[in-house]
Amino acid sequence: MKKDMGELLQGLASWLDVHQEEFFEDVASLVEIPSICEEGEGGYPYGTACAQALRQMGHLAEKYGFAWQNHGWHCVSIRYGKGEKQLGVWGHLDVVPAGEDWLNEPFVCRKVRNYLLGRGTQDNKGPDIGSLYLLRYLKEKNIVPPFEIRLIYGCQEETGMKDVVEYLKLERAPDYSFVPDCSFPVCYGEKGFLELKLSSEKLSGAVEALKGGSAVNEIPGRGTAVIRGGRIETEGVPGHSAYPDKCINALGLLGAECLKRNGLSKVDRRCFHFLADAGSDGYGRVLGVERSDADSGPMTCAPTLLCMKDGRMEAVVNIRYPITAQSSEIVADMEKAVGRYGISVSVMRDSAPNYEDPASPWVQYLSRVYADVMGKAEKPYVMSGGTYARKVPNAVGFGPGLPKDLTVLGLPEGHGECHQPDESQCIDTLFMAWKIYMCTILRLIETGFPK
């Protein structure tokens, strides 16, 4: 099998090149669906666009000869192989809102050099199609694993992951799972998620409007205020809230700009001081709520949504806290910190950290596969982002992110990554990732599941 495995891995690269145009068309068929999760209706729990994306994934499975199942419009699954054991490969078909400042159409997939551009190409529709192409390759080579490979695609990953909870009420969890929705090598832990709603005291009539942000897990690239009829706009560098060091929060800039205006009340000024302070660093240091641990690194803490409601400022703060931290203590610290600005706190969402022992057989197995394919060993890590691994037993994040050169696209700062305008997926790195995944599957066929 070792000789056969080498031949199969070499053949995969050529096969992917031959099918590259099909791959582009299949990714494009998903990208053109604006599958932003919303309140459902008509039996579709996450809205009609998400249902359309699930249905399209099923159509693609049928197109390539695979059985699939719709799990109450929460997830669809695609199955291949025979046996009692089950390997789960998880992906999501929902996307964050497009936001602003795109140079390309967000829901049109374009190929530029060796990149695909469009909302979801990286997070997570490009990898989703890549998973399906793994099964295509195995099927065309007449390789039937002695276990079931189950691809599971949901549609509420970006806004709570209820889809996976519902799936696991209907179906058993796979024996082992990996989630292609992060970077290599192996992500064995994910920080906890905490979303807080902050409400100010009633502002004066001078403040007529406040607005900023389009997704709770995205650093806003624009903020707007109207004070005494004068419009104030700020422009930052948007990006995923899990990685604030790569961003400039437009809400922090907005708070600082508004403080320059005359005629504000004491309450107004405290409100804008909060925005300026909370949006200044992305880690809660100015507010005095920071914490960290050796495995996780620092907690992230950033305002991501802003509006006015009933004459009050309302903001959502997105926090990713270390795996050893307690959310109740963070909330207590936040209440004390923002109380100085006359702001109250309520908890919108609290998702506990995910942790898989880095010495576990599954983490060690995937780490060895990665090292053998890439020719170098790298330590498993904890990340600030979140994947379905936090909801699934015996699951870890595993790629497909690898180093790439976005400069070839000629995009401005703050463009090209996931959750940013002109989101992109490098085809070369994705195809390299699928060599790692194919090796993972072929070794499982050869040696069985780790114990």
C-alpha positions in Angstrom: 0.0 0.0 0.0 2.9 2.4 0.6 3.9 2.2 -3.0 0.3 2.6 -4.1 -0.1 5.5 -1.7 2.8 7.3 -3.2 1.4 6.8 -6.7 -2.0 7.9 -5.6 -0.7 11.1 -3.9 1.3 11.9 -7.1 -1.7 11.2 -9.2 -3.9 13.5 -7.1 -1.9 16.6 -8.1 -2.4 15.8 -11.8 -6.0 14.9 -11.3 -6.7 18.2 -9.6 -5.1 20.1 -12.4 -7.2 18.3 -15.0 -10.4 19.1 -13.0 -9.4 22.7 -12.1 -12.1 24.3 -14.3 -14.8 22.0 -12.9 -13.6 22.9 -9.4 -13.9 26.6 -10.3 -17.4 26.1 -11.7 -18.6 24.2 -8.6 -17.2 26.7 -6.2 -18.8 29.5 -8.2 -22.2 27.8 -8.0 -22.0 28.1 -4.2 -20.4 31.6 -4.1 -23.3 33.1 -6.2 -25.7 32.1 -3.4 -25.7 34.9 -0.8 -26.1 32.3 2.1 -26.0 34.7 5.0 -27.8 33.1 7.9 -31.0 34.9 8.9 -34.1 34.1 10.8 -35.8 31.2 9.1 -39.3 30.8 7.7 -41.2 28.3 5.7 -39.4 25.4 7.4 -35.9 26.7 6.6 -34.3 27.4 10.0 -31.6 29.7 8.5 -33.4 31.4 5.7 -34.0 30.5 2.0 -30.5 31.4 0.8 -28.9 29.0 3.2 -31.4 26.3 2.2 -30.5 27.0 -1.4 -26.8 26.5 -0.6 -27.6 23.2 1.2 -29.7 22.0 -1.8 -26.9 23.0 -4.2 -24.4 20.9 -2.3 -26.8 18.0 -2.5 -27.1 18.5 -6.3 -23.3 18.4 -6.6 -23.1 15.2 -4.7 -25.7 13.6 -7.1 -23.7 15.0 -10.0 -20.7 13.0 -9.0 -22.6 9.9 -7.9 -22.7 10.1 -4.1 -25.5 9.5 -1.7 -26.5 12.5 0.4 -29.1 13.4 3.1 -30.8 16.5 4.2 -31.0 16.8 8.0 -33.9 19.1 8.5 -32.3 21.9 6.6 -29.7 22.2 9.4 -27.0 20.3 7.5 -26.5 18.0 4.6 -24.2 15.0 4.6 -22.5 13.2 1.8 -21.4 9.6 2.4 -18.8 7.3 0.9 -17.2 4.0 2.1 -18.5 1.0 4.0 -18.0 0.1 7.6 -19.2 0.8 11.1 -16.5 3.4 11.8 -17.1 6.9 10.6 -14.7 9.7 9.7 -16.3 13.2 9.7 -15.1 16.1 7.6 -17.1 19.2 8.5 -17.6 22.4 6.6 -20.1 25.3 6.5 -22.0 26.9 3.6 -23.1 30.1 5.4 -21.0 33.3 5.0 -20.7 36.6 6.7 -22.3 39.6 5.0 -20.4 41.1 2.2 -19.8 44.4 3.9 -18.5 47.4 2.0 -15.5 48.4 -0.2 -15.3 45.4 -2.5 -13.4 46.0 -5.7 -15.0 42.8 -7.2 -18.6 41.6 -6.9 -18.9 39.7 -3.6 -21.2 37.0 -4.9 -19.6 36.4 -8.2 -16.6 34.0 -8.2 -13.7 35.3 -10.3 -10.4 33.6 -11.0 -7.4 36.0 -10.8 -4.0 34.5 -11.4 -4.2 31.4 -9.2 -6.8 32.7 -6.8 -10.5 32.5 -6.5 -12.2 35.8 -5.3 -15.7 36.0 -3.8 -17.4 35.8 -0.5 -16.9 32.3 0.9 -14.1 31.2 -1.5 -11.9 30.8 1.6 -14.4 30.6 4.4 -15.6 27.9 3.7 -17.1 27.1 0.2 -13.7 26.6 -1.5 -12.6 24.0 1.1 -16.2 22.5 1.0 -15.9 21.7 -2.7 -12.3 20.4 -2.1 -13.7 17.9 0.4 -16.1 16.6 -2.2 -13.3 16.3 -4.7 -11.5 14.0 -2.3 -14.4 11.6 -2.6 -14.5 12.0 -6.4 -10.8 11.0 -6.6 -11.3 8.0 -4.3 -14.3 6.9 -6.3 -12.6 7.2 -9.7 -9.7 5.2 -8.4 -12.0 2.5 -7.2 -10.8 2.9 -3.6 -13.7 2.1 -1.1 -12.6 2.8 2.5 -13.5 0.1 5.1 -15.2 2.9 7.0 -17.6 5.6 6.1 -16.4 9.1 5.2 -19.1 11.5 5.9 -18.9 15.1 4.7 -21.2 17.3 6.8 -22.0 20.8 5.7 -24.0 23.2 8.0 -25.4 26.7 7.6 -25.1 28.5 10.9 -21.4 28.3 11.7 -20.9 32.1 11.6 -23.8 32.8 14.0 -23.9 30.2 16.7 -23.5 26.7 15.4 -27.0 25.5 16.3 -27.0 23.6 13.0 -24.4 21.1 14.4 -26.2 20.8 17.7 -29.4 19.8 15.8 -27.5 17.4 13.5 -26.1 15.6 16.5 -29.6 15.2 17.9 -30.5 13.3 14.6 -27.2 11.5 13.9 -24.4 10.0 15.9 -21.1 11.8 16.1 -18.4 10.4 13.8 -15.7 8.4 15.6 -13.1 11.0 14.6 -13.5 14.3 12.8 -11.5 17.1 11.3 -12.6 20.5 10.2 -10.9 22.2 7.2 -11.6 25.7 8.4 -8.4 27.0 9.9 -4.6 26.8 9.3 -2.3 23.9 9.5 -0.9 22.0 11.4 -3.5 20.8 14.0 -5.6 23.2 16.0 -6.3 21.3 19.2 -8.0 24.1 21.0 -10.2 27.1 20.4 -10.8 30.1 22.7 -14.2 30.6 24.3 -16.6 33.0 22.6 -18.3 35.8 24.5 -20.7 38.3 22.9 -21.8 41.2 25.1 -24.4 43.8 24.4 -23.5 47.2 25.9 -26.1 49.9 26.3 -25.4 53.5 27.2 -27.5 56.0 29.2 -29.8 58.1 27.1 -27.8 60.4 24.8 -28.6 64.0 24.2 -30.5 65.2 21.2 -27.2 66.3 19.6 -26.5 62.7 18.7 -28.9 61.7 16.0 -27.5 58.5 14.6 -24.8 55.9 15.2 -24.0 53.0 12.9 -21.2 50.5 12.2 -20.4 46.9 11.5 -22.2 44.2 9.6 -21.2 41.0 11.5 -20.6 40.2 15.1 -17.3 38.4 14.3 -15.9 41.1 11.9 -13.9 44.2 12.9 -15.8 47.0 11.2 -14.2 48.9 8.3 -16.6 51.8 8.5 -18.4 53.8 11.2 -20.9 56.6 11.0 -22.4 59.2 13.3 -24.7 62.1 12.8 -24.2 65.0 15.4 -26.4 68.1 15.0 -27.0 67.3 11.4 -23.3 66.9 10.6 -22.2 63.5 9.3 -19.0 61.9 10.6 -17.6 58.9 8.8 -14.5 56.9 9.6 -12.7 54.2 7.6 -10.6 51.5 9.2 -9.2 48.1 8.1 -11.8 45.4 8.4 -11.1 41.7 9.2 -11.9 38.7 11.3 -12.4 39.7 15.0 -10.2 36.8 16.1 -7.2 38.6 14.6 -7.5 42.3 15.5 -3.8 43.0 15.1 -4.4 42.9 11.4 -7.2 45.4 11.6 -8.0 49.0 12.5 -11.4 49.3 14.1 -13.5 52.0 12.5 -15.6 52.3 15.7 -12.6 53.2 17.8 -11.8 55.9 15.2 -15.4 57.1 15.2 -15.4 57.5 19.0 -12.2 59.6 18.8 -13.6 61.8 16.0 -16.9 62.4 17.7 -15.1 63.6 20.9 -13.7 66.5 18.8 -17.2 67.9 18.3 -18.7 70.7 20.4 -22.0 70.7 22.1 -21.9 67.1 23.5 -23.4 66.3 26.9 -21.5 64.5 29.6 -23.3 61.2 28.7 -22.4 61.7 25.0 -18.8 62.2 25.8 -18.6 59.1 28.0 -20.2 57.1 25.3 -17.6 58.2 22.7 -14.8 57.8 25.2 -15.9 54.2 25.5 -15.9 53.6 21.7 -12.4 55.2 21.4 -11.0 53.1 24.2 -12.6 49.8 23.4 -11.8 50.1 19.7 -8.2 51.1 20.2 -6.3 47.8 20.6 -8.6 44.8 20.1 -7.4 43.1 23.3 -9.2 44.9 26.1 -6.0 46.4 27.5 -7.2 50.0 27.6 -10.4 48.8 29.3 -8.3 46.8 31.8 -10.0 43.4 31.1 -7.1 41.7 29.4 -5.9 38.2 30.2 -3.9 35.4 28.6 -2.5 31.9 29.1 0.5 30.1 27.7 -1.4 27.9 25.2 -4.0 30.5 24.0 -2.1 33.7 24.0 -4.0 37.0 24.7 -7.8 37.4 24.9 -9.3 39.4 22.0 -11.9 42.0 22.8 -13.4 44.4 20.2 -16.6 46.3 19.5 -18.0 45.0 16.2 -21.6 46.3 15.9 -22.9 49.8 16.7 -26.4 51.4 16.5 -28.8 53.7 18.3 -31.9 52.3 19.8 -34.4 54.4 21.8 -32.0 57.2 22.1 -29.2 55.0 23.5 -26.0 53.7 22.1 -26.0 49.9 21.6 -22.8 48.1 20.8 -21.8 44.4 20.6 -18.4 43.5 21.9 -16.9 40.2 20.6 -14.5 38.5 23.0 -12.4 35.4 22.4 -11.1 34.2 25.8 -8.3 31.8 26.7 -9.0 28.1 27.3 -8.2 28.5 31.1 -10.2 31.7 31.6 -13.7 31.8 33.2 -16.3 33.8 31.3 -18.1 34.8 34.5 -15.0 36.6 35.7 -14.6 38.4 32.3 -18.2 39.6 32.5 -17.7 40.9 36.0 -14.5 42.7 35.0 -16.3 44.2 31.9 -19.2 45.4 34.0 -16.8 47.2 36.3 -14.8 48.6 33.4 -17.7 50.0 31.3 -19.6 51.1 34.4 -17.1 54.0 34.4 -18.6 55.1 31.1 -22.2 54.8 32.3 -22.7 51.6 30.2 -24.6 48.4 31.2 -23.7 44.9 30.1 -25.8 41.9 29.1 -24.6 38.5 27.9 -25.8 37.6 24.4 -23.8 34.4 23.9 -21.2 32.4 25.8 -19.6 29.4 24.1 -17.1 27.6 26.3 -13.6 26.9 24.9 -12.8 23.8 23.0 -9.9 21.6 24.0 -8.6 18.3 22.8 -5.5 16.9 24.6 -2.5 17.6 22.2 -1.1 14.2 23.3 -4.3 12.4 22.2 -4.0 9.7 19.5 -6.0 11.7 16.9 -3.9 15.0 17.3 -0.7 13.0 17.2 -1.9 11.0 14.1 -2.8 14.1 12.1 0.4 15.9 13.2 2.5 13.0 11.9 0.6 13.0 8.5 1.2 16.7 8.2 4.9 16.4 9.0 5.4 13.5 6.6 3.7 15.3 3.7 5.3 18.7 4.3 8.7 17.5 5.4 8.7 19.3 8.7 7.1 18.9 12.1 5.1 21.8 13.6 3.4 22.0 17.0 -0.3 21.8 17.4 -1.8 25.1 18.4 -4.8 27.0 20.0 -6.5 29.6 17.9 -8.8 32.6 18.5 -11.2 31.6 15.7 -13.9 29.0 16.1 -15.0 26.0 14.0 -17.4 23.1 14.3 -14.7 21.3 16.3 -16.0 23.0 19.4 -19.3 21.3 19.1 -18.2 17.8 18.0 -16.5 15.1 20.1 -13.1 13.9 18.9 -12.8 16.8 16.5 -10.0 19.2 15.7 -9.3 21.9 13.2 -6.9 20.7 10.4 -6.0 23.2 7.6 -6.4 24.0 4.8 -4.6 27.3 5.5 -1.0 27.5 4.3 1.3 30.5 3.6 0.4 32.4 0.5 1.3 35.6 -1.3 -1.7 37.9 -1.6 0.4 40.7 -3.1 0.0 39.1 -6.5 -3.6 40.2 -6.5 -2.7 43.9 -6.1 -5.4 44.5 -3.4 -5.3 47.3 -0.9 -4.7 46.7 2.8 -7.6 45.0 4.5 -8.7 43.0 1.4 -8.3 39.4 0.4 -8.6 37.4 3.7 -11.7 35.8 5.1 -14.3 38.2 6.4 -12.6 41.0 4.4 -13.6 42.6 1.1 -12.4 40.6 -1.9 -12.0 37.4 0.1 -9.8 35.0 -1.8 -8.7 31.4 -1.9 -5.3 30.3 -3.2 -5.8 27.3 -5.5 -2.2 26.1 -5.1 -2.3 26.0 -1.3 -5.8 24.4 -1.3 -4.6 21.7 -3.6 -1.6 21.1 -1.4 -3.9 20.8 1.6 -5.8 18.1 -0.2 -2.7 16.1 -0.6 -2.4 16.2 3.2 -6.1 15.1 3.5 -5.7 12.3 1.0 -2.7 11.0 2.9 -4.8 11.1 6.0 -7.5 9.0 4.5 -5.1 6.5 2.8 -3.3 5.9 6.0 -6.5 5.3 7.9 -7.4 2.7 5.2 -4.0 1.1 5.7 -3.6 1.2 9.5 -7.1 1.7 10.9 -8.3 4.4 13.2 -5.8 5.5 16.0 -6.4 4.1 19.4 
